[in-house]
Amino acid sequence: MNTPNLMVGLPWQLAQRVLQAANIPFAVTNGENYNRFFTVADNDFYVGRVQYVEETGIWQILLYRPMVASGFENCNEVQYAKEITT
């Protein structure tokens, strides 16, 4: 199982615990959300992209803030998440 690739779409708090429990090295970048139609939350993040950087041996995790109207704060996982392969 390739755990980091299964993180896309998950709330960051949950994804972070899974990565740490599996002893997977990672670095985090917070992405800018330029949504013009919905208000973006002031707190919490979700995993928007996971990419393995071969040169460093670290998984690069890109985080975004969810839209307020998404009901994100009530989710333990996101049903529409899909696996990305590198």
C-alpha positions in Angstrom: 0.0 0.0 0.0 1.3 3.5 -0.9 0.0 5.4 2.1 0.8 9.0 1.1 -1.0 8.7 -2.2 -4.2 7.7 -0.3 -4.1 11.0 1.6 -5.4 13.2 -1.2 -8.7 14.8 -0.1 -8.3 13.9 3.6 -8.4 16.5 6.4 -4.8 17.3 7.3 -5.2 16.5 11.0 -6.2 12.9 10.1 -3.6 12.6 7.3 -0.8 13.9 9.5 -1.5 11.2 12.2 -1.4 8.5 9.6 1.9 9.7 8.1 3.5 10.0 11.5 2.3 6.6 12.6 3.7 5.0 9.4 7.1 6.9 10.0 6.8 8.4 6.5 9.1 11.5 6.0 7.1 14.5 4.7 7.3 18.2 4.2 4.2 20.5 4.0 3.4 23.5 1.8 0.3 25.6 2.3 -1.4 26.4 -1.0 -3.2 29.6 -1.8 -6.9 29.2 -2.4 -8.1 31.7 -5.0 -11.8 30.7 -5.0 -14.0 33.7 -6.0 -17.3 32.1 -5.4 -17.2 30.6 -1.9 -15.7 31.8 1.4 -12.6 29.9 2.4 -12.2 28.7 6.0 -9.8 30.5 8.3 -8.7 27.3 10.0 -8.2 23.6 9.1 -6.6 22.2 5.9 -7.1 19.3 3.6 -4.6 17.4 1.5 -4.6 18.7 -2.1 -1.6 16.9 -3.6 1.0 14.4 -2.5 4.2 14.0 -4.5 7.3 12.0 -3.8 10.6 13.9 -4.3 13.2 11.3 -5.2 16.2 13.6 -4.6 15.3 14.1 -1.0 13.4 10.9 -0.2 10.6 13.0 1.3 6.9 13.2 0.4 5.8 16.7 -0.4 2.3 17.4 0.9 0.3 20.4 -0.5 -2.5 21.7 1.8 -5.4 23.9 1.0 -8.1 25.5 3.2 -11.6 24.2 2.6 -14.5 26.2 1.4 -16.8 27.1 4.3 -20.0 25.8 2.5 -18.4 22.4 2.0 -19.2 20.9 5.4 -15.5 19.9 5.7 -15.4 20.3 9.4 -18.0 17.5 9.8 -16.0 15.0 7.7 -13.5 12.3 8.8 -12.6 11.7 5.2 -13.6 12.9 1.8 -15.6 10.5 -0.4 -14.4 11.9 -3.7 -10.6 11.5 -3.0 -8.7 9.6 -5.6 -5.2 8.1 -5.7 -2.5 9.9 -7.6 0.5 8.0 -8.9 3.9 9.4 -9.4 
